[in-house]
């Protein structure tokens, strides 16, 4: 409820500010007659819920599945030289760790040396002030298709190299994740709030951008909206993270 109210207040504030810079040459009024509200029938409620769930699974579900498969490939393979160095690095450190730790360490090094890891490392300096690492950066990029993809991406990344005997949930794996520089937990309250605020303001939806272009017939409006909302999301997430960390 707080997130919805935050989005509503931000939208009204943005509209008020933009009204000073983008004055309308003419005024238009919206006149709408409210229907007579009645208590809904449970059958109709069930049908609506069924149709909505079906539409999500068939539309967003396909996108999530396709991106998860692509991400698995990018996170499992990489430049031959980098992957070989990751194997050698894990082999050199195998003398001081147990077998189980060696397997997890090898999987971590391979993920970092993969194509997805290289791309995440490339954008990490930009998102590190928000408390995000390169793994979260990959999820941010893939969620441009649909913000629901963020969960699937995180699940795929932290399942790479998972042993068959390790049945830990994603929540437990995220709780055990450590910041390699500080040794502190990666997913803290500050990081969680920062992510919530970022997704409250960021334009993380390609379908929305497509609708804006269809309505305006101008990529300038799409680009302006994207830049404004991304800057607002970045600044807000930065302030929240620095305030709670």
C-alpha positions, -999 to 999 in steps of 0.1 A, spaced: 0 0 0 29 23 8 45 16 -26 12 25 -44 8 57 -24 44 66 -31 39 61 -68 7 82 -67 23 111 -49 53 110 -72 31 110 -103 11 140 -90 42 159 -81 58 151 -115 27 163 -133 27 195 -113 64 202 -120 61 193 -157 31 215 -161 54 245 -156 77 234 -184 52 218 -208 22 241 -207 -9 229 -226 -21 252 -254 -57 242 -247 -76 228 -218 -97 196 -220 -121 182 -194 -128 146 -185 -165 139 -178 -173 104 -167 -205 90 -153 -199 66 -124 -218 33 -126 -241 20 -100 -219 -1 -77 -232 -34 -66 -218 -63 -46 -200 -86 -72 -210 -122 -78 -183 -147 -67 -186 -164 -101 -177 -132 -119 -148 -126 -95 -135 -161 -101 -137 -157 -139 -119 -123 -138 -91 -137 -116 -88 -168 -138 -85 -146 -170 -59 -123 -154 -38 -152 -141 -40 -169 -175 -30 -137 -193 0 -132 -170 12 -168 -173 8 -169 -211 22 -135 -218 47 -125 -190 54 -162 -184 68 -167 -219 91 -137 -215 103 -149 -181 110 -184 -195 128 -172 -226 150 -147 -206 157 -174 -180 170 -198 -207 191 -171 -223 205 -160 -190 213 -195 -180 234 -198 -213 251 -165 -207 259 -174 -171 271 -209 -179 295 -200 -208 320 -173 -214 353 -165 -232 375 -196 -232 404 -178 -217 384 -163 -188 367 -196 -180 400 -214 -180 415 -189 -156 385 -193 -133 391 -231 -132 428 -226 -124 419 -201 -97 395 -225 -81 421 -253 -84 448 -232 -67 426 -225 -38 413 -261 -34 442 -269 -11 429 -248 18 391 -255 15 369 -285 17 355 -303 -13 320 -287 -10 335 -253 -7 357 -260 -37 327 -268 -58 308 -237 -48 339 -216 -53 344 -230 -88 308 -222 -97 311 -187 -83 343 -181 -103 328 -195 -135 298 -173 -131 320 -142 -126 340 -152 -158 309 -159 -179 294 -135 -205 268 -124 -180 294 -119 -154 315 -97 -177 285 -76 -186 275 -72 -149 310 -62 -140 309 -36 -167 279 -18 -152 288 -24 -115 306 9 -110 274 28 -120 251 9 -96 275 3 -67 265 36 -50 230 21 -48 243 -9 -29 240 -32 -59 266 -57 -71 271 -71 -106 246 -99 -100 218 -74 -92 229 -54 -122 222 -83 -145 187 -86 -130 181 -49 -135 189 -52 -172 169 -83 -179 139 -68 -161 135 -42 -188 114 -68 -206 91 -69 -175 100 -61 -139 87 -96 -129 118 -110 -146 140 -96 -118 129 -125 -95 135 -151 -122 169 -137 -130 180 -137 -94 168 -172 -90 187 -184 -121 219 -166 -111 220 -181 -76 210 -215 -89 240 -218 -112 264 -245 -99 240 -255 -71 246 -290 -59 218 -315 -61 221 -320 -23 217 -283 -16 180 -277 -14 183 -242 1 157 -218 -11 166 -186 -30 157 -167 2 182 -187 22 209 -183 -4 204 -146 -6 206 -144 32 240 -162 31 253 -139 4 283 -118 16 299 -86 3 334 -97 -7 349 -63 3 333 -59 37 323 -94 46 289 -82 56 256 -95 43 249 -83 7 212 -81 10 206 -57 39 175 -36 48 192 -6 30 196 -27 -2 160 -40 -1 145 -5 4 168 8 -24 155 -18 -48 119 -11 -38 123 26 -44 141 21 -77 114 -1 -91 87 23 -78 100 51 -101 121 35 -129 105 28 -163 114 -9 -163 89 -20 -189 94 -22 -227 56 -26 -233 50 7 -216 76 24 -238 59 9 -268 25 23 -257 40 57 -252 54 56 -288 21 44 -302 3 73 -285 28 101 -293 44 88 -325 77 103 -312 108 86 -298 116 119 -282 88 115 -257 99 79 -251 135 89 -245 126 118 -223 103 98 -202 129 70 -198 157 94 -189 136 114 -164 122 83 -146 156 65 -146 173 96 -131 145 100 -105 147 63 -96 185 64 -94 186 95 -72 158 82 -49 174 48 -45 208 64 -38 193 87 -11 174 58 5 205 35 5 228 61 20 202 70 46 197 34 59 232 20 54 
